[in-house]
């Protein structure tokens, strides 16, 4: 497998920026790559998974630790989809 794990730091950004930054990063990745998005906006726990469902990406993990939240996703086939 050629899957890669990438990380996106969107701490201190508020809605809708975590989703927009996630979308922009996903556009640069390959199908099957994984992206861990680290945020301080708790709304990202619902916003990013909703964006993934709409755009065909798979949510692998969601969590919270030390006043931060994270979402790990696997890039689907259409990584250039719009918000």
mmCIF file of the N, C-alpha and C atoms, coordinates in Angstrom:
data_MODEL
# 
_entry.id   MODEL 
# 
loop_
_atom_site.group_PDB 
_atom_site.id 
_atom_site.type_symbol 
_atom_site.label_atom_id 
_atom_site.label_alt_id 
_atom_site.label_comp_id 
_atom_site.label_asym_id 
_atom_site.label_entity_id 
_atom_site.label_seq_id 
_atom_site.pdbx_PDB_ins_code 
_atom_site.Cartn_x 
_atom_site.Cartn_y 
_atom_site.Cartn_z 
_atom_site.occupancy 
_atom_site.B_iso_or_equiv 
_atom_site.pdbx_formal_charge 
_atom_site.auth_seq_id 
_atom_site.auth_comp_id 
_atom_site.auth_asym_id 
_atom_site.auth_atom_id 
_atom_site.pdbx_PDB_model_num 
ATOM 1   N N  . UNK A 1 1  ? 0.827   -1.194 0.000  1.00 0.00 ? 1  UNK A N  1 
ATOM 2   C CA . UNK A 1 1  ? 0.000   0.000  0.000  1.00 0.00 ? 1  UNK A CA 1 
ATOM 3   C C  . UNK A 1 1  ? 0.864   1.248  0.000  1.00 0.00 ? 1  UNK A C  1 
ATOM 4   N N  . UNK A 1 2  ? 0.403   2.258  -0.702 1.00 0.00 ? 2  UNK A N  1 
ATOM 5   C CA . UNK A 1 2  ? 1.124   3.511  -0.764 1.00 0.00 ? 2  UNK A CA 1 
ATOM 6   C C  . UNK A 1 2  ? 0.425   4.613  0.024  1.00 0.00 ? 2  UNK A C  1 
ATOM 7   N N  . UNK A 1 3  ? -0.445  4.240  0.953  1.00 0.00 ? 3  UNK A N  1 
ATOM 8   C CA . UNK A 1 3  ? -1.163  5.236  1.742  1.00 0.00 ? 3  UNK A CA 1 
ATOM 9   C C  . UNK A 1 3  ? -0.187  6.012  2.611  1.00 0.00 ? 3  UNK A C  1 
ATOM 10  N N  . UNK A 1 4  ? -0.441  7.291  2.747  1.00 0.00 ? 4  UNK A N  1 
ATOM 11  C CA . UNK A 1 4  ? 0.389   8.132  3.594  1.00 0.00 ? 4  UNK A CA 1 
ATOM 12  C C  . UNK A 1 4  ? -0.484  8.759  4.681  1.00 0.00 ? 4  UNK A C  1 
ATOM 13  N N  . UNK A 1 5  ? 0.128   9.054  5.822  1.00 0.00 ? 5  UNK A N  1 
ATOM 14  C CA . UNK A 1 5  ? -0.571  9.733  6.904  1.00 0.00 ? 5  UNK A CA 1 
ATOM 15  C C  . UNK A 1 5  ? -0.073  11.171 6.959  1.00 0.00 ? 5  UNK A C  1 
ATOM 16  N N  . UNK A 1 6  ? -0.988  12.110 6.863  1.00 0.00 ? 6  UNK A N  1 
ATOM 17  C CA . UNK A 1 6  ? -0.677  13.528 6.885  1.00 0.00 ? 6  UNK A CA 1 
ATOM 18  C C  . UNK A 1 6  ? -1.364  14.146 8.089  1.00 0.00 ? 6  UNK A C  1 
ATOM 19  N N  . UNK A 1 7  ? -0.870  15.299 8.539  1.00 0.00 ? 7  UNK A N  1 
ATOM 20  C CA . UNK A 1 7  ? -1.514  15.995 9.647  1.00 0.00 ? 7  UNK A CA 1 
ATOM 21  C C  . UNK A 1 7  ? -1.759  17.444 9.252  1.00 0.00 ? 7  UNK A C  1 
ATOM 22  N N  . UNK A 1 8  ? -2.918  17.949 9.665  1.00 0.00 ? 8  UNK A N  1 
ATOM 23  C CA . UNK A 1 8  ? -3.297  19.331 9.411  1.00 0.00 ? 8  UNK A CA 1 
ATOM 24  C C  . UNK A 1 8  ? -3.607  19.990 10.749 1.00 0.00 ? 8  UNK A C  1 
ATOM 25  N N  . UNK A 1 9  ? -2.906  21.067 11.044 1.00 0.00 ? 9  UNK A N  1 
ATOM 26  C CA . UNK A 1 9  ? -3.094  21.803 12.291 1.00 0.00 ? 9  UNK A CA 1 
ATOM 27  C C  . UNK A 1 9  ? -3.973  23.013 12.008 1.00 0.00 ? 9  UNK A C  1 
ATOM 28  N N  . UNK A 1 10 ? -5.204  22.968 12.499 1.00 0.00 ? 10 UNK A N  1 
ATOM 29  C CA . UNK A 1 10 ? -6.121  24.099 12.349 1.00 0.00 ? 10 UNK A CA 1 
ATOM 30  C C  . UNK A 1 10 ? -6.562  24.601 13.729 1.00 0.00 ? 10 UNK A C  1 
ATOM 31  N N  . UNK A 1 11 ? -5.647  24.488 14.682 1.00 0.00 ? 11 UNK A N  1 
ATOM 32  C CA . UNK A 1 11 ? -5.915  25.009 16.028 1.00 0.00 ? 11 UNK A CA 1 
ATOM 33  C C  . UNK A 1 11 ? -6.133  26.519 15.952 1.00 0.00 ? 11 UNK A C  1 
ATOM 34  N N  . UNK A 1 12 ? -6.997  27.010 16.843 1.00 0.00 ? 12 UNK A N  1 
ATOM 35  C CA . UNK A 1 12 ? -7.318  28.434 16.964 1.00 0.00 ? 12 UNK A CA 1 
ATOM 36  C C  . UNK A 1 12 ? -8.088  28.984 15.759 1.00 0.00 ? 12 UNK A C  1 
ATOM 37  N N  . UNK A 1 13 ? -8.575  28.125 14.880 1.00 0.00 ? 13 UNK A N  1 
ATOM 38  C CA . UNK A 1 13 ? -9.421  28.565 13.768 1.00 0.00 ? 13 UNK A CA 1 
ATOM 39  C C  . UNK A 1 13 ? -10.858 28.182 14.078 1.00 0.00 ? 13 UNK A C  1 
ATOM 40  N N  . UNK A 1 14 ? -11.781 29.081 13.751 1.00 0.00 ? 14 UNK A N  1 
ATOM 41  C CA . UNK A 1 14 ? -13.195 28.842 14.000 1.00 0.00 ? 14 UNK A CA 1 
ATOM 42  C C  . UNK A 1 14 ? -13.915 28.524 12.695 1.00 0.00 ? 14 UNK A C  1 
ATOM 43  N N  . UNK A 1 15 ? -15.084 27.921 12.825 1.00 0.00 ? 15 UNK A N  1 
ATOM 44  C CA . UNK A 1 15 ? -15.943 27.571 11.703 1.00 0.00 ? 15 UNK A CA 1 
ATOM 45  C C  . UNK A 1 15 ? -16.133 28.794 10.798 1.00 0.00 ? 15 UNK A C  1 
ATOM 46  N N  . UNK A 1 16 ? -15.989 28.605 9.522  1.00 0.00 ? 16 UNK A N  1 
ATOM 47  C CA . UNK A 1 16 ? -15.869 27.365 8.752  1.00 0.00 ? 16 UNK A CA 1 
ATOM 48  C C  . UNK A 1 16 ? -14.433 27.002 8.380  1.00 0.00 ? 16 UNK A C  1 
ATOM 49  N N  . UNK A 1 17 ? -13.440 27.692 8.938  1.00 0.00 ? 17 UNK A N  1 
ATOM 50  C CA . UNK A 1 17 ? -12.059 27.497 8.498  1.00 0.00 ? 17 UNK A CA 1 
ATOM 51  C C  . UNK A 1 17 ? -11.524 26.077 8.645  1.00 0.00 ? 17 UNK A C  1 
ATOM 52  N N  . UNK A 1 18 ? -11.805 25.332 9.736  1.00 0.00 ? 18 UNK A N  1 
ATOM 53  C CA . UNK A 1 18 ? -11.291 23.965 9.782  1.00 0.00 ? 18 UNK A CA 1 
ATOM 54  C C  . UNK A 1 18 ? -11.759 23.108 8.600  1.00 0.00 ? 18 UNK A C  1 
ATOM 55  N N  . UNK A 1 19 ? -13.001 23.264 8.198  1.00 0.00 ? 19 UNK A N  1 
ATOM 56  C CA . UNK A 1 19 ? -13.510 22.481 7.063  1.00 0.00 ? 19 UNK A CA 1 
ATOM 57  C C  . UNK A 1 19 ? -12.880 22.969 5.756  1.00 0.00 ? 19 UNK A C  1 
ATOM 58  N N  . UNK A 1 20 ? -12.771 24.260 5.582  1.00 0.00 ? 20 UNK A N  1 
ATOM 59  C CA . UNK A 1 20 ? -12.177 24.805 4.351  1.00 0.00 ? 20 UNK A CA 1 
ATOM 60  C C  . UNK A 1 20 ? -10.717 24.376 4.231  1.00 0.00 ? 20 UNK A C  1 
ATOM 61  N N  . UNK A 1 21 ? -9.967  24.470 5.320  1.00 0.00 ? 21 UNK A N  1 
ATOM 62  C CA . UNK A 1 21 ? -8.556  24.053 5.295  1.00 0.00 ? 21 UNK A CA 1 
ATOM 63  C C  . UNK A 1 21 ? -8.437  22.550 5.053  1.00 0.00 ? 21 UNK A C  1 
ATOM 64  N N  . UNK A 1 22 ? -9.360  21.769 5.636  1.00 0.00 ? 22 UNK A N  1 
ATOM 65  C CA . UNK A 1 22 ? -9.370  20.325 5.394  1.00 0.00 ? 22 UNK A CA 1 
ATOM 66  C C  . UNK A 1 22 ? -9.620  20.041 3.927  1.00 0.00 ? 22 UNK A C  1 
ATOM 67  N N  . UNK A 1 23 ? -10.610 20.697 3.350  1.00 0.00 ? 23 UNK A N  1 
ATOM 68  C CA . UNK A 1 23 ? -10.922 20.520 1.933  1.00 0.00 ? 23 UNK A CA 1 
ATOM 69  C C  . UNK A 1 23 ? -9.713  20.852 1.064  1.00 0.00 ? 23 UNK A C  1 
ATOM 70  N N  . UNK A 1 24 ? -9.056  21.966 1.351  1.00 0.00 ? 24 UNK A N  1 
ATOM 71  C CA . UNK A 1 24 ? -7.892  22.371 0.563  1.00 0.00 ? 24 UNK A CA 1 
ATOM 72  C C  . UNK A 1 24 ? -6.759  21.364 0.675  1.00 0.00 ? 24 UNK A C  1 
ATOM 73  N N  . UNK A 1 25 ? -6.533  20.818 1.874  1.00 0.00 ? 25 UNK A N  1 
ATOM 74  C CA . UNK A 1 25 ? -5.474  19.826 2.060  1.00 0.00 ? 25 UNK A CA 1 
ATOM 75  C C  . UNK A 1 25 ? -5.813  18.530 1.342  1.00 0.00 ? 25 UNK A C  1 
ATOM 76  N N  . UNK A 1 26 ? -7.069  18.091 1.444  1.00 0.00 ? 26 UNK A N  1 
ATOM 77  C CA . UNK A 1 26 ? -7.481  16.843 0.805  1.00 0.00 ? 26 UNK A CA 1 
ATOM 78  C C  . UNK A 1 26 ? -7.260  16.910 -0.707 1.00 0.00 ? 26 UNK A C  1 
ATOM 79  N N  . UNK A 1 27 ? -7.448  18.070 -1.295 1.00 0.00 ? 27 UNK A N  1 
ATOM 80  C CA . UNK A 1 27 ? -7.222  18.238 -2.739 1.00 0.00 ? 27 UNK A CA 1 
ATOM 81  C C  . UNK A 1 27 ? -5.796  17.914 -3.149 1.00 0.00 ? 27 UNK A C  1 
ATOM 82  N N  . UNK A 1 28 ? -4.847  18.040 -2.222 1.00 0.00 ? 28 UNK A N  1 
ATOM 83  C CA . UNK A 1 28 ? -3.438  17.788 -2.544 1.00 0.00 ? 28 UNK A CA 1 
ATOM 84  C C  . UNK A 1 28 ? -3.036  16.340 -2.300 1.00 0.00 ? 28 UNK A C  1 
ATOM 85  N N  . UNK A 1 29 ? -3.943  15.536 -1.741 1.00 0.00 ? 29 UNK A N  1 
ATOM 86  C CA . UNK A 1 29 ? -3.625  14.170 -1.359 1.00 0.00 ? 29 UNK A CA 1 
ATOM 87  C C  . UNK A 1 29 ? -4.122  13.175 -2.402 1.00 0.00 ? 29 UNK A C  1 
ATOM 88  N N  . UNK A 1 30 ? -3.663  11.952 -2.251 1.00 0.00 ? 30 UNK A N  1 
ATOM 89  C CA . UNK A 1 30 ? -4.068  10.867 -3.148 1.00 0.00 ? 30 UNK A CA 1 
ATOM 90  C C  . UNK A 1 30 ? -5.158  10.024 -2.510 1.00 0.00 ? 30 UNK A C  1 
ATOM 91  N N  . UNK A 1 31 ? -5.945  9.373  -3.342 1.00 0.00 ? 31 UNK A N  1 
ATOM 92  C CA . UNK A 1 31 ? -6.962  8.446  -2.855 1.00 0.00 ? 31 UNK A CA 1 
ATOM 93  C C  . UNK A 1 31 ? -6.305  7.428  -1.928 1.00 0.00 ? 31 UNK A C  1 
ATOM 94  N N  . UNK A 1 32 ? -6.911  7.222  -0.774 1.00 0.00 ? 32 UNK A N  1 
ATOM 95  C CA . UNK A 1 32 ? -6.389  6.261  0.196  1.00 0.00 ? 32 UNK A CA 1 
ATOM 96  C C  . UNK A 1 32 ? -5.492  6.874  1.246  1.00 0.00 ? 32 UNK A C  1 
ATOM 97  N N  . UNK A 1 33 ? -4.970  8.076  1.003  1.00 0.00 ? 33 UNK A N  1 
ATOM 98  C CA . UNK A 1 33 ? -4.161  8.742  2.015  1.00 0.00 ? 33 UNK A CA 1 
ATOM 99  C C  . UNK A 1 33 ? -5.025  9.055  3.233  1.00 0.00 ? 33 UNK A C  1 
ATOM 100 N N  . UNK A 1 34 ? -4.403  9.152  4.398  1.00 0.00 ? 34 UNK A N  1 
ATOM 101 C CA . UNK A 1 34 ? -5.112  9.496  5.621  1.00 0.00 ? 34 UNK A CA 1 
ATOM 102 C C  . UNK A 1 34 ? -4.669  10.869 6.097  1.00 0.00 ? 34 UNK A C  1 
ATOM 103 N N  . UNK A 1 35 ? -5.611  11.589 6.674  1.00 0.00 ? 35 UNK A N  1 
ATOM 104 C CA . UNK A 1 35 ? -5.354  12.930 7.163  1.00 0.00 ? 35 UNK A CA 1 
ATOM 105 C C  . UNK A 1 35 ? -5.879  13.042 8.590  1.00 0.00 ? 35 UNK A C  1 
ATOM 106 N N  . UNK A 1 36 ? -5.025  13.487 9.490  1.00 0.00 ? 36 UNK A N  1 
ATOM 107 C CA . UNK A 1 36 ? -5.416  13.750 10.879 1.00 0.00 ? 36 UNK A CA 1 
ATOM 108 C C  . UNK A 1 36 ? -5.525  15.261 11.022 1.00 0.00 ? 36 UNK A C  1 
ATOM 109 N N  . UNK A 1 37 ? -6.729  15.740 11.318 1.00 0.00 ? 37 UNK A N  1 
ATOM 110 C CA . UNK A 1 37 ? -6.996  17.170 11.465 1.00 0.00 ? 37 UNK A CA 1 
ATOM 111 C C  . UNK A 1 37 ? -7.108  17.463 12.954 1.00 0.00 ? 37 UNK A C  1 
ATOM 112 N N  . UNK A 1 38 ? -6.268  18.363 13.461 1.00 0.00 ? 38 UNK A N  1 
ATOM 113 C CA . UNK A 1 38 ? -6.255  18.728 14.877 1.00 0.00 ? 38 UNK A CA 1 
ATOM 114 C C  . UNK A 1 38 ? -6.829  20.133 15.012 1.00 0.00 ? 38 UNK A C  1 
ATOM 115 N N  . UNK A 1 39 ? -7.843  20.296 15.868 1.00 0.00 ? 39 UNK A N  1 
ATOM 116 C CA . UNK A 1 39 ? -8.585  21.550 15.994 1.00 0.00 ? 39 UNK A CA 1 
ATOM 117 C C  . UNK A 1 39 ? -8.776  21.923 17.461 1.00 0.00 ? 39 UNK A C  1 
ATOM 118 N N  . UNK A 1 40 ? -9.122  23.182 17.672 1.00 0.00 ? 40 UNK A N  1 
ATOM 119 C CA . UNK A 1 40 ? -9.595  23.619 18.983 1.00 0.00 ? 40 UNK A CA 1 
ATOM 120 C C  . UNK A 1 40 ? -11.072 23.997 18.922 1.00 0.00 ? 40 UNK A C  1 
ATOM 121 N N  . UNK A 1 41 ? -11.654 24.015 17.735 1.00 0.00 ? 41 UNK A N  1 
ATOM 122 C CA . UNK A 1 41 ? -13.079 24.313 17.550 1.00 0.00 ? 41 UNK A CA 1 
ATOM 123 C C  . UNK A 1 41 ? -13.876 23.017 17.692 1.00 0.00 ? 41 UNK A C  1 
ATOM 124 N N  . UNK A 1 42 ? -14.650 22.840 18.777 1.00 0.00 ? 42 UNK A N  1 
ATOM 125 C CA . UNK A 1 42 ? -15.381 21.585 18.959 1.00 0.00 ? 42 UNK A CA 1 
ATOM 126 C C  . UNK A 1 42 ? -16.420 21.325 17.869 1.00 0.00 ? 42 UNK A C  1 
ATOM 127 N N  . UNK A 1 43 ? -16.844 22.352 17.162 1.00 0.00 ? 43 UNK A N  1 
ATOM 128 C CA . UNK A 1 43 ? -17.791 22.156 16.066 1.00 0.00 ? 43 UNK A CA 1 
ATOM 129 C C  . UNK A 1 43 ? -17.232 21.308 14.943 1.00 0.00 ? 43 UNK A C  1 
ATOM 130 N N  . UNK A 1 44 ? -15.909 21.237 14.858 1.00 0.00 ? 44 UNK A N  1 
ATOM 131 C CA . UNK A 1 44 ? -15.267 20.428 13.818 1.00 0.00 ? 44 UNK A CA 1 
ATOM 132 C C  . UNK A 1 44 ? -15.591 18.951 13.973 1.00 0.00 ? 44 UNK A C  1 
ATOM 133 N N  . UNK A 1 45 ? -15.947 18.536 15.201 1.00 0.00 ? 45 UNK A N  1 
ATOM 134 C CA . UNK A 1 45 ? -16.288 17.125 15.419 1.00 0.00 ? 45 UNK A CA 1 
ATOM 135 C C  . UNK A 1 45 ? -17.528 16.702 14.654 1.00 0.00 ? 45 UNK A C  1 
ATOM 136 N N  . UNK A 1 46 ? -18.388 17.635 14.327 1.00 0.00 ? 46 UNK A N  1 
ATOM 137 C CA . UNK A 1 46 ? -19.558 17.313 13.505 1.00 0.00 ? 46 UNK A CA 1 
ATOM 138 C C  . UNK A 1 46 ? -19.392 17.846 12.078 1.00 0.00 ? 46 UNK A C  1 
ATOM 139 N N  . UNK A 1 47 ? -18.738 19.006 11.930 1.00 0.00 ? 47 UNK A N  1 
ATOM 140 C CA . UNK A 1 47 ? -18.615 19.629 10.607 1.00 0.00 ? 47 UNK A CA 1 
ATOM 141 C C  . UNK A 1 47 ? -17.745 18.821 9.650  1.00 0.00 ? 47 UNK A C  1 
ATOM 142 N N  . UNK A 1 48 ? -16.589 18.367 10.113 1.00 0.00 ? 48 UNK A N  1 
ATOM 143 C CA . UNK A 1 48 ? -15.685 17.628 9.217  1.00 0.00 ? 48 UNK A CA 1 
ATOM 144 C C  . UNK A 1 48 ? -16.279 16.270 8.831  1.00 0.00 ? 48 UNK A C  1 
ATOM 145 N N  . UNK A 1 49 ? -16.833 15.481 9.772  1.00 0.00 ? 49 UNK A N  1 
ATOM 146 C CA . UNK A 1 49 ? -17.480 14.234 9.350  1.00 0.00 ? 49 UNK A CA 1 
ATOM 147 C C  . UNK A 1 49 ? -18.641 14.458 8.372  1.00 0.00 ? 49 UNK A C  1 
ATOM 148 N N  . UNK A 1 50 ? -19.422 15.531 8.563  1.00 0.00 ? 50 UNK A N  1 
ATOM 149 C CA . UNK A 1 50 ? -20.509 15.825 7.621  1.00 0.00 ? 50 UNK A CA 1 
ATOM 150 C C  . UNK A 1 50 ? -19.950 16.124 6.246  1.00 0.00 ? 50 UNK A C  1 
ATOM 151 N N  . UNK A 1 51 ? -18.879 16.909 6.182  1.00 0.00 ? 51 UNK A N  1 
ATOM 152 C CA . UNK A 1 51 ? -18.230 17.207 4.903  1.00 0.00 ? 51 UNK A CA 1 
ATOM 153 C C  . UNK A 1 51 ? -17.710 15.921 4.256  1.00 0.00 ? 51 UNK A C  1 
ATOM 154 N N  . UNK A 1 52 ? -17.137 15.023 5.075  1.00 0.00 ? 52 UNK A N  1 
ATOM 155 C CA . UNK A 1 52 ? -16.637 13.741 4.553  1.00 0.00 ? 52 UNK A CA 1 
ATOM 156 C C  . UNK A 1 52 ? -17.761 12.920 3.937  1.00 0.00 ? 52 UNK A C  1 
ATOM 157 N N  . UNK A 1 53 ? -18.904 12.826 4.627  1.00 0.00 ? 53 UNK A N  1 
ATOM 158 C CA . UNK A 1 53 ? -20.037 12.047 4.101  1.00 0.00 ? 53 UNK A CA 1 
ATOM 159 C C  . UNK A 1 53 ? -20.497 12.599 2.756  1.00 0.00 ? 53 UNK A C  1 
ATOM 160 N N  . UNK A 1 54 ? -20.583 13.913 2.654  1.00 0.00 ? 54 UNK A N  1 
ATOM 161 C CA . UNK A 1 54 ? -21.045 14.551 1.415  1.00 0.00 ? 54 UNK A CA 1 
ATOM 162 C C  . UNK A 1 54 ? -20.068 14.311 0.269  1.00 0.00 ? 54 UNK A C  1 
ATOM 163 N N  . UNK A 1 55 ? -18.782 14.276 0.586  1.00 0.00 ? 55 UNK A N  1 
ATOM 164 C CA . UNK A 1 55 ? -17.754 14.232 -0.456 1.00 0.00 ? 55 UNK A CA 1 
ATOM 165 C C  . UNK A 1 55 ? -17.084 12.875 -0.640 1.00 0.00 ? 55 UNK A C  1 
ATOM 166 N N  . UNK A 1 56 ? -17.570 11.840 0.032  1.00 0.00 ? 56 UNK A N  1 
ATOM 167 C CA . UNK A 1 56 ? -17.088 10.485 -0.219 1.00 0.00 ? 56 UNK A CA 1 
ATOM 168 C C  . UNK A 1 56 ? -15.784 10.107 0.463  1.00 0.00 ? 56 UNK A C  1 
ATOM 169 N N  . UNK A 1 57 ? -15.478 10.754 1.581  1.00 0.00 ? 57 UNK A N  1 
ATOM 170 C CA . UNK A 1 57 ? -14.292 10.399 2.347  1.00 0.00 ? 57 UNK A CA 1 
ATOM 171 C C  . UNK A 1 57 ? -14.728 9.615  3.581  1.00 0.00 ? 57 UNK A C  1 
ATOM 172 N N  . UNK A 1 58 ? -13.843 8.795  4.104  1.00 0.00 ? 58 UNK A N  1 
ATOM 173 C CA . UNK A 1 58 ? -14.181 7.924  5.228  1.00 0.00 ? 58 UNK A CA 1 
ATOM 174 C C  . UNK A 1 58 ? -13.592 8.463  6.533  1.00 0.00 ? 58 UNK A C  1 
ATOM 175 N N  . UNK A 1 59 ? -14.422 8.614  7.544  1.00 0.00 ? 59 UNK A N  1 
ATOM 176 C CA . UNK A 1 59 ? -13.954 9.022  8.868  1.00 0.00 ? 59 UNK A CA 1 
ATOM 177 C C  . UNK A 1 59 ? -13.477 7.767  9.589  1.00 0.00 ? 59 UNK A C  1 
ATOM 178 N N  . UNK A 1 60 ? -12.220 7.766  9.997  1.00 0.00 ? 60 UNK A N  1 
ATOM 179 C CA . UNK A 1 60 ? -11.641 6.613  10.676 1.00 0.00 ? 60 UNK A CA 1 
ATOM 180 C C  . UNK A 1 60 ? -11.678 6.749  12.191 1.00 0.00 ? 60 UNK A C  1 
ATOM 181 N N  . UNK A 1 61 ? -11.555 7.979  12.682 1.00 0.00 ? 61 UNK A N  1 
ATOM 182 C CA . UNK A 1 61 ? -11.493 8.186  14.130 1.00 0.00 ? 61 UNK A CA 1 
ATOM 183 C C  . UNK A 1 61 ? -11.857 9.634  14.449 1.00 0.00 ? 61 UNK A C  1 
ATOM 184 N N  . UNK A 1 62 ? -12.518 9.808  15.581 1.00 0.00 ? 62 UNK A N  1 
ATOM 185 C CA . UNK A 1 62 ? -12.861 11.134 16.104 1.00 0.00 ? 62 UNK A CA 1 
ATOM 186 C C  . UNK A 1 62 ? -12.537 11.099 17.586 1.00 0.00 ? 62 UNK A C  1 
ATOM 187 N N  . UNK A 1 63 ? -11.961 12.190 18.098 1.00 0.00 ? 63 UNK A N  1 
ATOM 188 C CA . UNK A 1 63 ? -11.653 12.182 19.524 1.00 0.00 ? 63 UNK A CA 1 
ATOM 189 C C  . UNK A 1 63 ? -11.375 13.562 20.082 1.00 0.00 ? 63 UNK A C  1 
ATOM 190 N N  . UNK A 1 64 ? -11.212 13.596 21.400 1.00 0.00 ? 64 UNK A N  1 
ATOM 191 C CA . UNK A 1 64 ? -10.912 14.827 22.123 1.00 0.00 ? 64 UNK A CA 1 
ATOM 192 C C  . UNK A 1 64 ? -9.831  14.533 23.149 1.00 0.00 ? 64 UNK A C  1 
ATOM 193 N N  . UNK A 1 65 ? -8.902  15.486 23.318 1.00 0.00 ? 65 UNK A N  1 
ATOM 194 C CA . UNK A 1 65 ? -7.858  15.358 24.336 1.00 0.00 ? 65 UNK A CA 1 
ATOM 195 C C  . UNK A 1 65 ? -7.249  16.726 24.586 1.00 0.00 ? 65 UNK A C  1 
ATOM 196 N N  . UNK A 1 66 ? -7.092  17.069 25.845 1.00 0.00 ? 66 UNK A N  1 
ATOM 197 C CA . UNK A 1 66 ? -6.393  18.304 26.228 1.00 0.00 ? 66 UNK A CA 1 
ATOM 198 C C  . UNK A 1 66 ? -6.933  19.546 25.527 1.00 0.00 ? 66 UNK A C  1 
ATOM 199 N N  . UNK A 1 67 ? -8.248  19.738 25.570 1.00 0.00 ? 67 UNK A N  1 
ATOM 200 C CA . UNK A 1 67 ? -8.904  20.907 24.962 1.00 0.00 ? 67 UNK A CA 1 
ATOM 201 C C  . UNK A 1 67 ? -8.723  20.993 23.450 1.00 0.00 ? 67 UNK A C  1 
ATOM 202 N N  . UNK A 1 68 ? -8.402  19.876 22.833 1.00 0.00 ? 68 UNK A N  1 
ATOM 203 C CA . UNK A 1 68 ? -8.301  19.803 21.375 1.00 0.00 ? 68 UNK A CA 1 
ATOM 204 C C  . UNK A 1 68 ? -9.177  18.660 20.889 1.00 0.00 ? 68 UNK A C  1 
ATOM 205 N N  . UNK A 1 69 ? -9.588  18.754 19.654 1.00 0.00 ? 69 UNK A N  1 
ATOM 206 C CA . UNK A 1 69 ? -10.347 17.682 19.017 1.00 0.00 ? 69 UNK A CA 1 
ATOM 207 C C  . UNK A 1 69 ? -9.599  17.252 17.769 1.00 0.00 ? 69 UNK A C  1 
ATOM 208 N N  . UNK A 1 70 ? -9.853  16.020 17.336 1.00 0.00 ? 70 UNK A N  1 
ATOM 209 C CA . UNK A 1 70 ? -9.207  15.557 16.106 1.00 0.00 ? 70 UNK A CA 1 
ATOM 210 C C  . UNK A 1 70 ? -10.148 14.658 15.325 1.00 0.00 ? 70 UNK A C  1 
ATOM 211 N N  . UNK A 1 71 ? -9.935  14.665 14.034 1.00 0.00 ? 71 UNK A N  1 
ATOM 212 C CA . UNK A 1 71 ? -10.663 13.798 13.121 1.00 0.00 ? 71 UNK A CA 1 
ATOM 213 C C  . UNK A 1 71 ? -9.624  13.179 12.195 1.00 0.00 ? 71 UNK A C  1 
ATOM 214 N N  . UNK A 1 72 ? -9.672  11.854 12.061 1.00 0.00 ? 72 UNK A N  1 
ATOM 215 C CA . UNK A 1 72 ? -8.807  11.161 11.117 1.00 0.00 ? 72 UNK A CA 1 
ATOM 216 C C  . UNK A 1 72 ? -9.688  10.663 9.989  1.00 0.00 ? 72 UNK A C  1 
ATOM 217 N N  . UNK A 1 73 ? -9.310  11.001 8.759  1.00 0.00 ? 73 UNK A N  1 
ATOM 218 C CA . UNK A 1 73 ? -10.119 10.598 7.613  1.00 0.00 ? 73 UNK A CA 1 
ATOM 219 C C  . UNK A 1 73 ? -9.256  9.935  6.553  1.00 0.00 ? 73 UNK A C  1 
ATOM 220 N N  . UNK A 1 74 ? -9.902  9.113  5.730  1.00 0.00 ? 74 UNK A N  1 
ATOM 221 C CA . UNK A 1 74 ? -9.241  8.506  4.570  1.00 0.00 ? 74 UNK A CA 1 
ATOM 222 C C  . UNK A 1 74 ? -9.829  9.162  3.328  1.00 0.00 ? 74 UNK A C  1 
ATOM 223 N N  . UNK A 1 75 ? -8.955  9.618  2.455  1.00 0.00 ? 75 UNK A N  1 
ATOM 224 C CA . UNK A 1 75 ? -9.376  10.320 1.251  1.00 0.00 ? 75 UNK A CA 1 
ATOM 225 C C  . UNK A 1 75 ? -10.049 9.350  0.295  1.00 0.00 ? 75 UNK A C  1 
ATOM 226 N N  . UNK A 1 76 ? -11.243 9.737  -0.164 1.00 0.00 ? 76 UNK A N  1 
ATOM 227 C CA . UNK A 1 76 ? -11.979 8.946  -1.138 1.00 0.00 ? 76 UNK A CA 1 
ATOM 228 C C  . UNK A 1 76 ? -11.511 9.236  -2.550 1.00 0.00 ? 76 UNK A C  1 
ATOM 229 N N  . UNK A 1 77 ? -12.222 8.706  -3.519 1.00 0.00 ? 77 UNK A N  1 
ATOM 230 C CA . UNK A 1 77 ? -11.803 8.831  -4.921 1.00 0.00 ? 77 UNK A CA 1 
ATOM 231 C C  . UNK A 1 77 ? -11.917 10.244 -5.470 1.00 0.00 ? 77 UNK A C  1 
ATOM 232 N N  . UNK A 1 78 ? -12.896 11.003 -4.992 1.00 0.00 ? 78 UNK A N  1 
ATOM 233 C CA . UNK A 1 78 ? -13.085 12.360 -5.528 1.00 0.00 ? 78 UNK A CA 1 
ATOM 234 C C  . UNK A 1 78 ? -12.512 13.361 -4.540 1.00 0.00 ? 78 UNK A C  1 
ATOM 235 N N  . UNK A 1 79 ? -11.177 13.515 -4.544 1.00 0.00 ? 79 UNK A N  1 
ATOM 236 C CA . UNK A 1 79 ? -10.557 14.387 -3.554 1.00 0.00 ? 79 UNK A CA 1 
ATOM 237 C C  . UNK A 1 79 ? -10.619 15.871 -3.926 1.00 0.00 ? 79 UNK A C  1 
ATOM 238 N N  . UNK A 1 80 ? -11.207 16.187 -5.050 1.00 0.00 ? 80 UNK A N  1 
ATOM 239 C CA . UNK A 1 80 ? -11.328 17.585 -5.445 1.00 0.00 ? 80 UNK A CA 1 
ATOM 240 C C  . UNK A 1 80 ? -12.718 18.143 -5.250 1.00 0.00 ? 80 UNK A C  1 
ATOM 241 N N  . UNK A 1 81 ? -13.566 17.422 -4.530 1.00 0.00 ? 81 UNK A N  1 
ATOM 242 C CA . UNK A 1 81 ? -14.946 17.865 -4.346 1.00 0.00 ? 81 UNK A CA 1 
ATOM 243 C C  . UNK A 1 81 ? -15.011 19.175 -3.589 1.00 0.00 ? 81 UNK A C  1 
ATOM 244 N N  . UNK A 1 82 ? -16.019 19.949 -3.888 1.00 0.00 ? 82 UNK A N  1 
ATOM 245 C CA . UNK A 1 82 ? -16.196 21.241 -3.238 1.00 0.00 ? 82 UNK A CA 1 
ATOM 246 C C  . UNK A 1 82 ? -17.051 21.120 -2.001 1.00 0.00 ? 82 UNK A C  1 
ATOM 247 N N  . UNK A 1 83 ? -16.987 22.102 -1.144 1.00 0.00 ? 83 UNK A N  1 
ATOM 248 C CA . UNK A 1 83 ? -17.721 22.178 0.115  1.00 0.00 ? 83 UNK A CA 1 
ATOM 249 C C  . UNK A 1 83 ? -19.184 21.999 -0.144 1.00 0.00 ? 83 UNK A C  1 
# 
